[in-house]
């Protein structure tokens, strides 16, 4: 074989290699990995699971529309099992894996204790349902898509004043401290400003066995005319059931974190008449929300919750920020979200301020004939 033929063969093989490499690159564009973190399993998982599903819908829509210049988004999901230590380790894994943005967690207690470690790390958290006041007004790597805990206390205390409920028993869960302590403190302050008072306070830990029946008896004997149960949907439902079983008809108030389908499923008729904080109106008839609700039900065979709605909005805010930037660095994405400021939500517009805090309002609902009815 002469030199000319050898040269031709080498050039031909080189061409094949280059062409194959280009084809391979086009067919296998590296995805953009985004984290989702929260309690995915166990008794406190309903809030996170519903939220993750909202993210999944947003990602599917984004990818079907072409992604970011052809790059698709891929979710990396981590279950923290409602344990702050497991959550802390999950955050370190995201950092090690160089995942720039994480949607979640969904409970204040799963991140408040980690913020000192996370504040100078190269990662951005978008929290759909974390409302702890201690995370407000800070220039950090945390953006929330829900109003603060203080705003929940405001709507609850206003409803109590309207109902002339002035003597309160308060029950609260010790395992979601960032949110629960803030709601407890803010509510007491507002209650006292309205000439009310707390006549009994009881705390409990969901991970430990506690006597709900004894707690119900204590509430009934406290001479309170209302009780605020600061707990998740499952514990709220079970404590309420015990109150009704002993014939106690005390007026019950509950926070937003209890407003999930587990409350209705586990509480049954016992929760009739309960006042509860709401973030969204599932009877809203706006076009975008109706479309989202139909898509959500079509895929998961259940209605969305505020967690799925806010998670969907958080994901779309991220995609909007991604399209603006020259890179996908956490600092760039944070700056873009704050720069956009005004966002279109599924039920009206909302704002993200210069600290990454969300500005929108809560509502109060009441269970009537097994359904939630907006009352404020």
C-alpha positions in Angstrom: 0.0 0.0 0.0 1.5 3.3 -1.1 1.8 6.4 1.1 -1.1 8.2 -0.7 -3.5 5.4 0.0 -2.5 5.2 3.7 -3.0 9.0 4.0 -6.5 8.7 2.4 -7.5 6.0 4.8 -6.2 7.9 7.9 -8.1 11.0 6.8 -11.3 9.0 6.2 -11.1 7.3 9.7 -10.4 10.7 11.3 -13.5 12.1 9.5 -15.6 9.2 10.8 -14.3 9.7 14.4 -15.0 13.5 14.3 -18.5 13.0 12.7 -19.4 10.3 15.2 -18.3 12.5 18.1 -20.4 15.4 16.9 -23.4 13.2 16.4 -22.9 11.7 19.9 -22.7 15.2 21.4 -25.8 16.3 19.7 -27.7 13.3 20.8 -26.5 13.3 24.4 -26.5 17.0 25.5 -25.6 17.1 29.2 -28.8 17.7 31.3 -29.1 20.5 33.9 -29.4 18.8 37.2 -31.6 20.5 39.8 -32.2 19.1 43.3 -35.4 18.5 45.1 -35.2 17.8 48.8 -37.6 17.1 51.6 -39.5 14.5 53.6 -40.4 12.0 50.9 -41.5 9.1 53.1 -43.2 8.6 56.4 -45.9 10.4 58.4 -44.8 13.9 57.5 -44.3 13.3 53.8 -47.5 14.6 52.2 -46.3 18.2 52.0 -43.1 17.3 50.2 -44.5 14.7 47.9 -47.2 17.1 46.7 -44.5 19.7 46.2 -42.3 17.4 44.3 -45.1 16.6 41.9 -45.6 20.3 41.2 -41.9 20.5 40.3 -42.2 17.5 38.1 -45.0 19.0 36.1 -43.1 22.3 35.6 -40.0 20.3 34.5 -42.0 18.3 32.0 -43.4 21.4 30.5 -40.0 23.1 30.3 -38.3 20.1 28.7 -41.1 19.6 26.2 -40.7 23.2 25.2 -37.0 22.6 24.4 -35.4 23.2 27.8 -32.6 25.7 27.9 -31.2 25.9 24.4 -31.8 22.2 24.0 -30.6 21.2 27.4 -33.2 19.3 29.5 -33.6 19.6 33.2 -33.1 16.4 35.3 -34.2 16.2 38.9 -32.0 14.8 41.7 -34.4 13.9 44.5 -33.2 13.3 48.1 -35.4 12.1 51.1 -34.4 13.7 54.4 -36.9 11.5 56.4 -38.0 14.5 58.5 -34.6 14.4 60.3 -32.5 17.6 60.4 -29.3 15.6 60.5 -30.2 13.6 57.4 -31.2 16.9 55.8 -27.8 18.5 56.6 -26.0 15.5 55.1 -28.2 15.7 52.0 -27.2 19.4 51.5 -23.5 18.5 51.7 -24.1 15.8 49.0 -25.7 18.4 46.7 -22.7 20.6 47.2 -20.3 17.8 46.5 -22.3 16.8 43.4 -22.1 20.5 42.2 -25.8 20.8 41.9 -26.4 24.6 41.7 -30.0 24.9 42.8 -32.2 22.8 45.2 -36.0 23.2 45.4 -36.9 22.6 49.0 -36.9 21.6 51.8 -40.6 21.9 52.8 -40.4 22.2 56.6 -38.6 25.0 58.4 -37.1 22.6 60.9 -35.3 20.9 58.1 -33.1 23.9 57.2 -33.0 26.5 60.0 -30.2 24.7 61.9 -28.2 24.2 58.6 -28.2 27.8 57.5 -24.9 28.8 59.2 -23.1 26.1 57.3 -24.9 26.8 54.0 -24.7 30.6 54.0 -21.3 30.8 52.2 -21.6 27.7 50.1 -22.0 27.7 46.3 -25.7 26.5 46.2 -29.1 28.2 46.0 -32.2 27.0 47.8 -35.7 27.8 46.5 -38.1 27.0 49.3 -41.8 26.7 48.4 -43.2 26.3 51.9 -40.6 27.3 54.4 -41.9 30.4 56.3 -39.7 30.7 59.4 -39.3 34.3 60.4 -35.6 33.8 61.3 -34.8 33.5 57.6 -36.3 36.9 56.7 -34.4 40.0 55.7 -31.2 38.2 55.1 -28.8 38.4 52.1 -28.2 34.7 51.8 -28.6 31.8 49.4 -32.2 31.2 50.3 -35.3 32.3 48.4 -38.8 31.6 49.7 -42.0 31.3 47.7 -44.4 31.7 50.7 -45.1 34.5 53.1 -43.7 34.5 56.6 -44.9 32.8 59.7 -45.8 36.1 61.2 -48.4 36.7 58.5 -50.0 33.3 59.5 -50.3 34.6 63.1 -52.0 37.7 61.9 -54.8 36.0 60.0 -55.3 33.5 62.8 -55.5 36.2 65.5 -57.8 38.3 63.4 -60.2 35.3 63.0 -60.1 34.6 66.7 -61.0 38.2 67.4 -63.8 38.1 65.0 -65.1 35.0 66.6 -64.6 36.5 70.1 -62.3 33.6 71.1 -60.0 35.1 73.8 -58.9 32.2 76.0 -56.7 29.8 74.1 -55.0 26.5 74.8 -52.0 26.0 72.5 -50.6 22.7 71.5 -47.4 22.6 69.5 -44.9 20.1 67.9 -41.3 20.5 69.1 -39.8 18.9 66.0 -40.4 21.8 63.5 -38.9 24.5 65.7 -38.1 27.1 63.1 -41.8 27.5 62.2 -43.6 26.4 65.3 -41.8 28.6 67.8 -42.3 31.6 65.6 -46.0 31.0 65.1 -46.4 30.4 68.8 -44.6 33.6 69.8 -46.3 35.8 67.2 -49.8 34.5 67.9 -49.5 35.0 71.7 -48.3 38.6 71.1 -51.2 39.4 68.8 -53.7 37.6 71.0 -52.7 39.6 74.0 -52.9 42.8 72.0 -56.5 41.8 71.4 -57.2 41.4 75.1 -56.9 37.6 74.9 -54.7 35.2 76.8 -53.2 31.7 76.7 -54.6 29.6 79.6 -52.6 26.4 78.7 -49.6 25.4 76.6 -48.7 21.8 75.8 -45.8 20.5 73.7 -45.1 17.1 72.2 -42.7 15.3 69.9 -44.3 13.3 67.0 -41.4 10.8 66.9 -42.1 9.8 70.5 -45.2 8.2 71.7 -47.5 10.6 73.5 -51.0 10.2 75.0 -53.3 12.2 72.7 -56.3 11.2 74.8 -54.7 12.7 77.9 -53.8 15.8 75.9 -57.4 16.1 74.8 -58.6 15.9 78.4 -56.2 18.6 79.5 -57.5 20.9 76.7 -61.1 20.2 77.7 -60.3 21.0 81.4 -58.3 24.1 80.6 -61.3 26.4 80.6 -60.2 27.6 77.1 -62.8 28.6 74.5 -60.4 27.8 71.6 -57.3 25.8 70.9 -54.6 26.4 68.3 -52.9 23.1 67.3 -49.5 23.9 65.8 -48.8 20.6 64.2 -48.8 18.8 60.8 -52.0 17.4 59.3 -51.7 13.9 60.8 -51.2 15.0 64.4 -53.7 17.8 64.0 -56.3 15.2 62.8 -55.6 12.7 65.6 -55.7 15.3 68.4 -58.9 16.7 67.0 -60.5 13.2 66.9 -59.6 12.7 70.6 -61.3 16.0 71.5 -64.5 15.1 69.7 -64.4 11.5 71.2 -64.6 12.9 74.7 -67.4 15.3 73.7 -65.3 18.5 73.7 -66.7 21.0 71.3 -64.0 23.6 71.6 -63.3 25.8 68.6 -60.1 24.6 66.8 -57.6 26.6 64.8 -54.8 25.2 62.7 -51.8 26.5 60.7 -51.1 26.2 57.0 -48.8 23.2 57.4 -51.8 21.2 58.5 -53.7 22.1 55.4 -53.1 19.0 53.3 -55.2 16.0 52.2 -54.0 13.9 55.2 -56.0 16.2 57.5 -59.3 15.5 55.7 -58.5 11.8 55.2 -57.5 11.2 58.8 -59.7 13.7 60.5 -63.0 12.7 59.0 -66.0 14.4 60.5 -64.0 15.5 63.6 -62.5 18.4 61.8 -65.9 19.9 60.9 -65.9 23.6 61.9 -62.1 23.9 62.2 -60.6 27.2 61.1 -57.3 26.8 59.1 -54.9 29.0 57.3 -54.9 28.7 53.5 -52.5 29.9 50.9 -54.4 29.1 47.7 -58.1 28.8 46.8 -58.7 25.4 45.1 -62.0 26.8 43.7 -60.2 29.5 41.8 -61.4 29.7 38.2 -58.5 31.6 36.6 -57.4 29.9 33.3 -53.8 29.1 34.3 -54.8 27.5 37.6 -57.6 25.5 36.0 -55.2 24.1 33.4 -52.6 23.3 36.1 -55.2 21.6 38.3 -56.5 19.5 35.5 -53.0 18.4 34.5 -52.1 17.7 38.1 -55.2 15.5 38.6 -54.7 13.8 35.3 -51.2 12.7 36.2 -51.6 12.0 40.0 -55.3 11.4 40.4 -55.5 13.9 43.2 -56.0 17.7 43.5 -53.0 19.9 44.0 -52.2 21.6 47.3 -50.6 24.9 48.1 -47.3 23.0 48.3 -47.6 21.7 44.7 -48.7 25.1 43.4 -45.9 27.0 45.1 -43.4 24.4 43.9 -44.6 24.7 40.4 -44.2 28.5 40.6 -40.7 28.2 42.2 -39.6 25.9 39.3 -40.9 28.3 36.7 -39.3 31.3 38.4 -36.0 29.3 38.2 -36.5 28.6 34.5 -37.1 32.2 33.8 -33.9 33.2 35.7 -32.0 30.5 33.8 -33.0 31.9 30.4 -31.8 35.4 31.5 -28.3 34.4 32.6 -25.0 33.8 31.0 -24.3 30.9 33.3 -26.0 28.7 35.8 -24.1 29.7 38.9 -26.2 30.0 42.1 -25.2 33.6 42.5 -26.3 34.5 38.9 -29.6 32.7 39.3 -30.3 34.4 42.6 -29.5 37.8 41.2 -31.8 37.2 38.2 -34.7 36.1 40.4 -34.4 39.2 42.5 -34.0 41.4 39.4 -37.2 40.0 37.9 -39.0 40.7 41.2 -42.6 40.5 39.8 -43.7 37.0 38.9 -46.9 35.6 37.4 -48.4 33.0 39.7 -51.2 30.5 39.1 -53.5 32.6 41.2 -52.3 36.2 40.6 -48.9 37.8 40.7 -46.4 37.7 43.6 -43.1 39.4 44.4 -39.7 38.4 45.5 -37.9 41.3 47.4 -34.3 42.1 47.6 -33.7 39.6 50.4 -35.4 36.8 48.5 -38.5 36.9 50.7 -41.9 36.4 49.2 -44.7 39.0 49.5 -48.3 37.6 49.3 -51.2 37.1 51.6 -52.7 34.2 53.5 -56.4 33.4 53.8 -58.6 31.7 56.4 -60.8 28.7 55.5 -63.4 26.7 57.5 -64.4 23.1 57.1 -68.1 22.9 56.3 -69.8 19.7 55.2 -66.4 18.1 54.7 -65.1 20.9 52.4 -63.0 24.0 52.9 -64.9 27.3 52.5 -63.0 30.6 52.4 -64.3 32.8 55.2 -62.2 36.0 55.1 
